[in-house]
Every structure is written in structure tokens, then in C-alpha cells.
Amino acid sequence: MAVPKKKVSKARRDKRRSNVWKLDAPQMAKCPKCGEFNLSHRVCRVCGTYNGKVVIEKEA
């Protein structure tokens, strides 16, 4: 039968049970043209620009 060779310390056990390893929310960046928040390195959904260039034509 499988038995642990050494006792797992309280610190190691509690580190495993902690919430430190969970991912954070994605970082949002402000669009320089319209000021809306969107994900970094993505086309702005509001104005359709990326890196200062219009990628998607949006109607006003």
C-alpha cells in the first residue's frame, strides 16, 4: 500500500491549499483614440483601431 515517505509540513500543505496560484483578471488597456478599456494587443471594439491604424470600419 502507498504510504508517504516523509510528513508534509503545515507550510507546504497550506501553500497547496491557498488561493495564490489562481489566475488574475486580464489586464485592460485604454484605447488611445476613444479612451475605452479593452484587452492589450487587441483591436478596439468601439472604434476599430489597433496600433494607431483603423483595422475595422465602424459606423458612427
C-alpha positions as CSV (number, residue, x, y, z in Angstrom):
1,M,0.0,0.0,0.0
2,A,1.3,3.5,-0.9
3,V,2.4,5.5,2.2
4,P,4.1,8.9,2.2
5,K,7.8,8.6,2.9
6,K,8.0,11.9,4.8
7,K,5.5,14.1,6.7
8,V,4.2,17.0,4.6
9,S,4.8,20.2,6.7
10,K,2.0,22.5,7.6
11,A,3.5,25.3,5.4
12,R,3.7,23.1,2.3
13,R,0.2,21.7,2.9
14,D,-1.2,25.2,3.4
15,K,0.6,26.6,0.3
16,R,-1.0,24.0,-1.8
17,R,-4.5,24.8,-0.4
18,S,-4.1,28.6,-0.7
19,N,-5.6,30.7,-3.5
20,V,-2.2,32.2,-4.5
21,W,-1.9,30.0,-7.6
22,K,-5.2,31.2,-9.2
23,L,-5.0,33.5,-12.2
24,D,-5.7,37.2,-12.0
25,A,-8.2,39.0,-14.2
26,P,-6.8,40.0,-17.6
27,Q,-5.1,43.4,-17.8
28,M,-7.1,46.1,-19.5
29,A,-5.5,48.9,-21.5
30,K,-7.0,52.3,-22.5
31,C,-7.5,52.9,-26.2
32,P,-5.5,56.0,-27.2
33,K,-8.2,57.1,-29.8
34,C,-11.5,56.7,-27.9
35,G,-10.4,56.0,-24.3
36,E,-12.4,52.8,-23.9
37,F,-10.8,49.9,-22.0
38,N,-10.0,46.7,-23.9
39,L,-7.6,43.8,-23.7
40,S,-4.0,44.6,-24.6
41,H,-2.8,43.8,-28.1
42,R,-6.4,43.5,-29.5
43,V,-8.4,45.7,-31.8
44,C,-10.7,48.2,-30.0
45,R,-14.3,47.1,-30.2
46,V,-15.6,50.6,-30.1
47,C,-13.6,52.5,-32.7
48,G,-11.9,49.5,-34.6
49,T,-8.3,50.8,-34.3
50,Y,-5.1,48.9,-33.4
51,N,-1.7,50.5,-33.1
52,G,-3.0,53.8,-34.4
53,K,-4.5,52.4,-37.6
54,V,-8.1,51.7,-38.5
55,V,-8.5,48.0,-38.9
56,I,-12.3,47.6,-38.8
57,E,-14.5,50.3,-40.2
58,K,-17.2,51.3,-37.7
59,E,-20.3,53.4,-38.3
60,A,-20.8,56.5,-36.3
